[in-house]
Amino acid sequence: MKKKITLLTAAIAAALAAGCSGGAGNTASKTTEITNTGILTMAADYQIQITAEDGTVYTYAVDDTTQIDAEDENLGDTVEVTSMGDAEGVHADKIIVSQTADPETAPVEVQTIYGQVYDNVNASITVTTDDGNNYIIKKDDNTISHTAEGISIGDYVEIAYSGDLMDESAVAHSIIPITEAENQNAAAAANAMTSNSMSRAMPAGDDDVIRYITGTCISDTMNAVQVDYYGVTYNVPKDDTTLVYGNIGVGDRIRIFHKGHLHDGMHATKIVLIEKAEPAPKPQDDFDTRKLYGKITDASNASIMIRNDYGDEWFILKDDNTKVNSDISVDTPVEVICYINGNGAYQATVIN
């Protein structure tokens, strides 16, 4: 919630109040003050969600009357929310940040520069921009050079970086060749498309700032990519303008460059494959396969959780090779045929 929560009109506020007081039929939600603590996992103009330590997700309505006891709240922060009850959509009267998220897990703000490679060594790359200036940009273990053939002197490249170009503290996060050295006409065309490289490198407003997050791909569709980012799943919208580098699949390690904040108008501008997931090993013998029975307690694109009548619970991975013959919504009883993969996790082959 880096942006101020938009003031609601009286009509919207009244509608929210009506929605909170009706429908649930929970008199406690009208009269009992309750404080819940959890990780802030969603924040929009009129609504927030927190996830408690036991996995319970609480959704609250927020408006200009909500007291927010912090200057800046971010996803991943631990917050305490006080409300009159805890029914779905109840109004949040007070929000207190009790613990801020680790800065190392925060999305990294990046800028982009375009230019021709002047020098390229293990620790740095030097590019000449359209205005004839040379800039030295450091490389580290997290720098992605997205090309199998390597980067050559004279190649025209796009570099996403953080830090300051002027004092040579800039560090490259991705280096993507646009054209090869011998194709100077194509480089000139790319140069014209990018117009002024330095104006692209320094966005004017916050809406134009590009950041990136790195995580594990949970699903990838035409309209969005889901990524596990430090244990929290984020749905990142994308469209025809989103650039995708690499054949990305579920389980792959990816870097998503995006405009906007994770919780407010986020849009993927570029998705880069970092590392392909290792294929799950197949069972070698029939005795490696087992059957588990229980009701589904949680489900996602990549896994399910089931619990039997005795309280035993199993976390089971699934993928595109898993044959699903049953509804896998919560509380559905299922039979899972699975095996233990090389990482010691249950891998489903069939869900009945």
Stockholm file with secondary structure:
# STOCKHOLM 1.0

chainA/1-352         MKKKITLLTAAIAAALAAGCSGGAGNTASKTTEITNTGILTMAADYQIQITAEDGTVYTYAVDDTTQIDAEDENLGDTVEVTSMGDAEGVHADKIIVSQTADPETAPVEVQTIYGQVYDNVNASITVTTDDGNNYIIKKDDNTISHTAEGISIGDYVEIAYSGDLMDESAVAHSIIPITEAENQNAAAAANAMTSNSMSRAMPAGDDDVIRYITGTCISDTMNAVQVDYYGVTYNVPKDDTTLVYGNIGVGDRIRIFHKGHLHDGMHATKIVLIEKAEPAPKPQDDFDTRKLYGKITDASNASIMIRNDYGDEWFILKDDNTKVNSDISVDTPVEVICYINGNGAYQATVIN
#=GR chainA/1-352 SS CCSCCCCCCHHHHHHHHHHHHSSSCCHHHHHCEEEEEEEEEEECSSEEEEECTTSCEEEEECCTTSEEESSCCCTTCEEEEEEESCCTTEEEEEEEEEECCCGGGSCEEEEEEEEEEEEECSSEEEEECTTSCEEEEECCTTCEECCSSCCCTTCEEEEEEESCTTTTCCEEEEEEEEECTTCHHHHHHHHHHHCCHHHHHSCSSGGGCEEEEEEEEEEECSSEEEEEETTEEEEEECCTTCEEESCCCTTCEEEEEEEEETTEEEEEEEEEEEECCCCCCCCSSGGGEEEEEEEEEEECSSEEEEECTTSCEEEEECCTTCEECSCCSTTCEEEEEEEECTTSCEEEEEEC
#=GC SS_cons         CCSCCCCCCHHHHHHHHHHHHSSSCCHHHHHCEEEEEEEEEEECSSEEEEECTTSCEEEEECCTTSEEESSCCCTTCEEEEEEESCCTTEEEEEEEEEECCCGGGSCEEEEEEEEEEEEECSSEEEEECTTSCEEEEECCTTCEECCSSCCCTTCEEEEEEESCTTTTCCEEEEEEEEECTTCHHHHHHHHHHHCCHHHHHSCSSGGGCEEEEEEEEEEECSSEEEEEETTEEEEEECCTTCEEESCCCTTCEEEEEEEEETTEEEEEEEEEEEECCCCCCCCSSGGGEEEEEEEEEEECSSEEEEECTTSCEEEEECCTTCEECSCCSTTCEEEEEEEECTTSCEEEEEEC
//
